[in-house]
């Protein structure tokens, strides 16, 4: 069995990573494969997008079209559910309450929620709580959600000084997590959507382009992905990293290009 961590940074535009000093993002890109041209889905808002990430289904299939949860008419297991069914420990750390519905009841081994995404230090507080638990959680899947960058975008505007300052704080929180991970852990860091002005949800590139960065065993190092990547590809890619079979109804595909050539 293997271990993997998905870190989702709500509302992170890829061009922000070159506008502020982000040493932990830079280190992860040097360690792994990445693209700053991955794409979100419409509607490019948080709950529909993250539901698509975990269930590898577009919003028209899972039916979550706003930030209010709607149960699937035809339920399809998500990544957390399949990891649990395969005997892996599963954990979720988040600071936006609607994310509690990403998995079915009894699929989580551990869950930590803090309603602190409006606190500039909220993501760091969550990282400090998650790090020691992830460190000891070998052979498992963990999800870590940081919500403060999106909050800053809505409050001050995407790419504002305040937004970029918040990203710098979150880079520190990411560093806390990365330093805690066992050496053989696969880690994927991505956003759900970007943003423009004080909002998001459109098909504009500012809303739709996201960073997608993965590192770990068998992954190319310092490699820029050339093929298209979108939200639906996350769950199949992580399922392969975990050694579990993707659900046959998932619509995304593993990103094959990230694999290091066999020697």
N, C-alpha and C positions, 0 to 999 in steps of 0.2 A: 504494500500500500504506500501511498504518497501523501504529501501535504501541499496545499495551495491556499493562497490568500488573494482575495479581490479587494482592492482599495478603490472606492468610488468617490471622486471629488466633484460634488454637485456644482454645475455651472462653470467649469473650468474651460476657458478658451485656450486653444493651443498656442496662439500668438502671445499670450500672457507669459508663457514660460521663457521667452527671450526678452521680455520687458522688465524682468526683475531677477535678482540673484536667487537661483533655486538649486543649491548644490546637491541636494538629495535626489531631485528629479534628474539632474545631470549624471549623477553616479549610476542611477538605475538605467538610464539610456545607454551608458557606456557598458553596463553589464549585460544588456539584453537587446531585444529587437523592438522596434518602435515605429510609429507613424504619427504625424501631426495632421494627417488628412483622413482619419477615420470619420465615419458619418453617423449622426444620430438618426432618429426616425420622427415622422410627424404623427401626432403633435409633439413638438420638441419641448416637452415639459416633464417634470421629474417622475411622477408615479407611472405614467404610461411607458416612459423610456426604461426605467429600472425594471418594471415588470417584463418588458421585452428582453432585457439583458438576462434575467434569470430563467425565463421560460423559452427563449429563442423563438418567440412568436411575435408577429407584428401586432400593433394595437387593434386592428380590425378583427383579429382572431381572439385575443385575450379579453377584449372589450373594455379595458381600462383606458378611457379617453380623456380623463381629467385627473386632478389630484384627489379624487374621491374613489375609493376602492369599489370595484364591481366584481362579483364572483364569475368565473368562467362558466358558460353554459355547458361546455364539454371540457372538464378539467384535464390539463396536461401537467404532469409533474415538472417542477423546476429543478435547478441545479442542487439546491439544498436538499430537496426531497430525495433525489437520486443518490446523492452522497450518503444520506442517512440510510437509505435502503441497502446500500452496499456495505454497511457496517462502519462507515467513517464517523468520527466525531465532527459535529457541525457547530459553528458559533456565529453570532451576529452581534455587531457593535454599531450602534447608530444613534443619531441625535435628531431625527425627524420621525415622529411617531407613526405616520401612515405606512412606513416600511415594515411594520409588524406582520403584514399579510403576504410577504414574499414567499413564504413556505407554508405547508400544511401543518396543522397541529401535530405535535409529537415528533416533528422532524428536527428540532433543534436540541442540541445537548446543552447549550449555554446561550443566553441572550442578555445583553446589557443595553439599556436605553437611558439617555440623558437628554432632557429637553433644554439643551444649551446651545443650539445652533445660532442663537442671536447674541451669544457671548463671544467676543473675539478670541477668547482663549478656550472656547468650547471644544474644538477639535483636538487641541493639545491635551485637555483633560481626558477626553475619550481615549486618545492614544496611550496616555499613561496608564489607564485602566486596562486597556486591551493587551498591551505589550507583554506583561508577565504571564497572562493567560495563554496567548498565542505561543509564547516561548515553550510552554510545556505541552502544547496541544499537537503533538506529532501524529501523523497519519490522520489528517483531518482537513476540513475546509472551513475557512473563516472569511467572513464578510465584514469589512470596516467601511462605514459611510461617514464622510466629513461634509457637513452642510454649510459651514460658515462663509465660504467663498461665494456661493449663490446668494446668501443673505446680503453680503456686502454689495454684490452686483445690483440687487433690487434697491438697496438703500442709497447707494452712491453712484451707480452707473458702472456698466462693464468697462474695464480698462481705465477706470479712474484711479487716482493715487491711492484712495482707500481700498479699492478692490485689489490692486497689486500688493499693497501692504499686507492685506489679509492672506493672499497667496503665499507671501514670504513666511508668515506664521505657520501656514499649513505645511509648507515644505519642512519646517522643523518637526511638526507632528508626524509627517511621513518618515523622517529620519528616525524618530523614536521607534516606529514600527519596524523599519528595515533592520535596525540594529538588534532587534529581539528575535528575528526569524531564524530558525535552524537553517544551516547551510544548504540543505537539499530541498528547501521550500520553493515552489514556483510562486511568483508574485506578479499580479497584473494590476496596473494602475491606469484608470481611465476616468473620463467624465461621462455624464449622461447627455448633456447638451451644452451649448455655449450661451451667448446672450449679447444683446446690443442695447444701448441706452440704459433703461432701467427694467428691461423685460426680455422675454424669449418666447418661443412657441411658433415661430415662423419658419419658412423654408430658406431664409437668408443664410448665406455661408457663415455669418457671425454666430448664428444660432445652431447650425447643423454640424460644423466641423468640431471634432474633439480629439484630444490626445489619447493614444492607446499604446501602452508600454508594458512589455512582459519580459521577465528574466527568470532564470532557473535552470535546472538540469536539462541538457539537451537543446537549449535555446541558443541561437546565434548571439554573439556578443558585439555590441556597437553597430548593429545592423539596422538600416532604415528599410522598412517594409515597402515594397513597390506595388503590391496587389491591393485591391480594394478591401477595406475592413469596415464592418458596421456593427451595430449593437447586437445583432442576432448571432454573431460569430463568437461572442465571449463565452457563453455557456458550453458550446461544443469544444472550444479550445481548452477550457479549464477541465472539462470532463476527461479529455485525453491526458492532461497533465496528472490528473488524479487516478488514472487507470480504470475509469468506469465508462460504461457504454452510454452514449447520448440517447435521449428518447427518440424513437422513430418519427415522432411528429414535430420535432424541432426543425425549424426551417434554415437555421444558420449552419455553417460548416467550420470545422477547425481551420485555423490559419496555417496552412502547410508551410508557407514560406519562412516561418520563424525557426524551423528545425535546423539544427546544426548539421552539416554534412557528415555522414558516417566516415570514419577513418579506416 
